[in-house]
Amino acid sequence: MKKNFGLGEIQRMILGAIKNPDQPHAELSSVICEKPPITSQQRLRIYQEAYKNRMLESLRDDFPRVEKILGSDEFDKNAAMYLESHPSRYASLAEASQHFPQWMKESSDELYEAASVDWIEILASHQVEVDRQNVLGPQEIGMGIPFVIIKNATLFSFIGKTDIFVSYRSWGEIRSRQMRPEEFHFFQMISGRMEVEELAKLVESLRMDEGQLQNLFSNWVRDEVIYCKRRDEC
């Protein structure tokens, strides 16, 4: 007796067949109509190939540093092997990339680092930026308006073998930079909302050069690594 499938069931069956071409999908033959000159199996293979190519394209878009190191052909070979060993379990393309850095670690530290930096840029790109309505600029800070210090919440970091990389959103763009270990330690010590007096105590406790820290702080404010937000609006 022929089974009647609902629309949702049919959609899931077709998606499963496209994403997992090596698995049997016998039930599909009862819901896909034959329309010569292309058979239902040929039609399905077209969709499977299109899905595979779109996944490869997505990985190329997500990991430009890795592609630059490997070259396009070698990158595609590695990406195809990755997709075979890590088939996507999601309808969205975004989640397909999340295990790629760890997978590249098996090849080399250089590729792992490059993939990880690409990945934190992806993470930063999906974050919501701060409401700038009450963020003070350098001129307002110089006027002595009371403020608290907050981190850029879109910032993600990766600690490599020798370097520390951070990526964050600023005015709709993704910015990436490297930090020295002592700079990153200073950044981590800044709490969620820090008063100026608390910052002064932190600087004193770290026993770092005050001039360098002031310069670093100014650069971070300018580049929006941190924000100075009007105190009475926090």
C-alpha positions as CSV (number, residue, x, y, z in Angstrom):
1,M,0.0,0.0,0.0
2,K,1.4,3.4,-1.0
3,K,2.1,5.6,1.9
4,N,0.9,9.2,1.9
5,F,3.6,11.7,3.1
6,G,2.9,15.2,4.3
7,L,4.7,18.2,2.8
8,G,7.0,18.5,5.8
9,E,8.0,14.8,5.5
10,I,8.7,15.1,1.8
11,Q,10.8,18.2,2.3
12,R,12.9,16.4,5.0
13,M,13.3,13.4,2.8
14,I,14.5,15.4,-0.1
15,L,16.9,17.5,2.0
16,G,18.3,14.3,3.6
17,A,18.9,12.8,0.2
18,I,20.6,15.9,-1.0
19,K,22.9,16.2,2.0
20,N,23.6,12.4,2.3
21,P,23.9,11.1,-1.2
22,D,25.6,7.9,-0.2
23,Q,22.7,6.7,1.9
24,P,19.7,4.8,0.5
25,H,16.5,6.8,0.0
26,A,14.1,4.3,-1.4
27,E,11.0,6.1,-0.2
28,L,11.7,9.1,-2.4
29,S,10.8,7.0,-5.5
30,S,7.2,7.1,-4.4
31,V,7.0,10.9,-4.1
32,I,9.2,12.1,-7.0
33,C,7.5,11.9,-10.4
34,E,9.4,10.7,-13.4
35,K,9.6,13.5,-16.1
36,P,11.6,12.4,-19.1
37,P,14.2,12.9,-20.4
38,I,15.7,13.2,-16.9
39,T,15.0,10.5,-14.4
40,S,14.2,11.2,-10.7
41,Q,17.6,9.8,-9.7
42,Q,19.4,12.0,-12.2
43,R,17.4,15.0,-11.0
44,L,18.4,14.2,-7.4
45,R,22.1,13.9,-8.4
46,I,21.9,17.4,-9.9
47,Y,20.6,18.8,-6.6
48,Q,23.2,16.8,-4.7
49,E,26.0,18.2,-6.9
50,A,24.7,21.8,-6.6
51,Y,24.5,21.4,-2.8
52,K,28.1,20.2,-2.6
53,N,29.3,23.0,-4.8
54,R,27.4,25.6,-2.6
55,M,29.0,24.1,0.5
56,L,32.5,24.4,-1.0
57,E,31.8,27.9,-2.1
58,S,30.6,28.8,1.5
59,L,33.8,27.4,3.0
60,R,35.9,29.4,0.5
61,D,34.1,32.5,1.5
62,D,34.5,31.8,5.2
63,F,38.2,30.8,5.2
64,P,40.1,33.2,2.8
65,R,43.4,32.9,4.7
66,V,43.4,29.2,4.4
67,E,42.7,29.3,0.7
68,K,45.5,31.8,0.2
69,I,48.0,29.5,1.9
70,L,46.8,26.3,0.1
71,G,45.7,27.7,-3.2
72,S,42.3,27.1,-4.7
73,D,42.7,23.5,-5.9
74,E,44.3,22.2,-2.7
75,F,41.8,24.1,-0.6
76,D,38.9,22.5,-2.5
77,K,40.4,19.1,-2.0
78,N,40.7,19.7,1.8
79,A,37.2,21.2,2.0
80,A,35.7,18.3,0.2
81,M,37.3,15.8,2.6
82,Y,36.1,18.0,5.5
83,L,32.6,18.0,4.3
84,E,32.7,14.2,3.8
85,S,33.9,13.7,7.4
86,H,31.7,16.4,8.9
87,P,28.4,16.3,7.0
88,S,26.2,19.3,8.0
89,R,23.3,18.5,10.3
90,Y,21.8,22.0,9.8
91,A,19.7,23.6,7.1
92,S,21.8,26.8,7.3
93,L,25.3,27.0,5.7
94,A,26.7,29.0,8.6
95,E,27.1,26.0,11.0
96,A,29.0,23.9,8.4
97,S,32.2,25.9,9.0
98,Q,32.4,25.6,12.8
99,H,34.6,22.5,13.0
100,F,36.8,23.4,10.1
101,P,39.6,25.1,12.2
102,Q,40.0,22.1,14.5
103,W,40.0,19.8,11.4
104,M,42.8,21.8,9.8
105,K,44.8,21.4,13.0
106,E,45.6,17.9,11.8
107,S,47.4,19.3,8.8
108,S,49.5,22.0,10.4
109,D,49.6,24.7,13.1
110,E,49.8,27.4,10.4
111,L,46.6,26.3,8.8
112,Y,44.9,25.9,12.1
113,E,45.9,29.4,13.1
114,A,44.7,30.8,9.8
115,A,41.4,29.0,10.0
116,S,40.9,30.1,13.6
117,V,41.4,33.8,12.7
118,D,39.0,33.4,9.8
119,W,36.5,31.8,12.2
120,I,36.6,34.5,14.9
121,E,35.9,37.0,12.1
122,I,32.8,35.0,11.2
123,L,31.7,35.0,14.9
124,A,32.2,38.8,15.2
125,S,30.2,39.4,12.0
126,H,27.1,37.9,13.5
127,Q,27.1,40.1,16.7
128,V,25.1,43.3,17.4
129,E,27.1,46.4,17.9
130,V,26.7,48.8,20.9
131,D,24.1,51.6,20.9
132,R,26.4,54.6,20.3
133,Q,23.9,57.1,21.5
134,N,25.7,57.5,24.8
135,V,29.2,56.6,23.8
136,L,31.6,59.5,24.3
137,G,34.1,60.7,21.7
138,P,37.7,62.0,22.5
139,Q,36.5,65.6,22.7
140,E,33.7,64.7,25.2
141,I,36.1,62.6,27.3
142,G,38.5,65.6,27.4
143,M,35.7,67.8,28.7
144,G,35.6,65.6,31.8
145,I,32.2,64.1,31.3
146,P,31.9,61.1,33.7
147,F,32.1,57.7,32.0
148,V,32.5,54.0,32.6
149,I,34.6,51.7,30.4
150,I,33.0,48.8,28.6
151,K,34.5,46.3,26.2
152,N,33.3,45.8,22.7
153,A,31.0,42.9,23.1
154,T,31.4,41.8,19.5
155,L,35.1,41.0,20.1
156,F,36.4,37.4,19.8
157,S,39.9,36.2,20.3
158,F,42.2,33.4,19.3
159,I,45.5,32.6,21.1
160,G,48.0,31.2,18.7
161,K,51.4,29.7,19.4
162,T,53.2,33.1,19.3
163,D,50.4,35.7,18.6
164,I,47.0,36.7,20.0
165,F,44.4,37.7,17.4
166,V,41.2,39.5,18.0
167,S,38.3,40.4,15.6
168,Y,35.3,42.6,16.3
169,R,32.6,44.7,14.6
170,S,32.9,48.5,14.2
171,W,30.5,50.6,12.2
172,G,29.4,47.5,10.3
173,E,32.9,46.4,9.4
174,I,35.0,43.6,10.7
175,R,38.3,44.7,12.2
176,S,41.1,42.2,13.0
177,R,44.3,42.9,14.9
178,Q,47.1,41.3,16.9
179,M,47.7,41.9,20.6
180,R,50.8,41.4,22.6
181,P,50.3,39.0,25.6
182,E,50.5,41.9,28.1
183,E,48.0,43.9,26.1
184,F,45.6,41.0,26.0
185,H,46.0,40.4,29.7
186,F,45.2,44.1,30.3
187,F,42.1,43.8,28.1
188,Q,40.9,40.7,29.9
189,M,41.3,42.4,33.3
190,I,38.8,45.1,32.3
191,S,35.5,44.1,33.9
192,G,32.1,44.5,32.4
193,R,31.6,48.2,33.4
194,M,34.7,49.7,34.9
195,E,35.0,53.1,36.6
196,V,38.0,55.3,35.8
197,E,39.2,54.9,39.4
198,E,39.0,51.1,39.1
199,L,41.0,51.4,35.9
200,A,43.7,53.5,37.6
201,K,44.0,50.8,40.3
202,L,44.3,48.1,37.7
203,V,47.1,50.0,35.9
204,E,48.9,50.4,39.1
205,S,48.6,46.7,40.0
206,L,49.9,45.5,36.7
207,R,53.0,47.6,37.1
208,M,53.1,48.4,33.4
209,D,54.5,51.5,31.9
210,E,51.9,54.2,32.4
211,G,52.7,56.1,29.2
212,Q,52.4,52.9,27.1
213,L,49.1,52.1,28.8
214,Q,47.7,55.5,28.2
215,N,48.6,55.3,24.5
216,L,47.2,51.8,24.3
217,F,43.9,53.0,26.0
218,S,43.6,55.9,23.6
219,N,44.1,53.6,20.6
220,W,41.6,51.2,21.9
221,V,39.0,53.9,22.3
222,R,39.7,55.3,18.8
223,D,39.5,51.9,17.2
224,E,36.5,50.8,19.3
225,V,38.1,47.9,21.1
226,I,36.6,49.5,24.2
227,Y,34.0,52.3,24.7
228,C,33.7,55.1,27.1
229,K,30.0,55.3,27.9
230,R,28.3,58.2,29.8
231,R,28.0,57.1,33.4
232,D,24.5,58.3,34.1
233,E,23.2,56.4,31.1
234,C,24.6,53.0,32.1
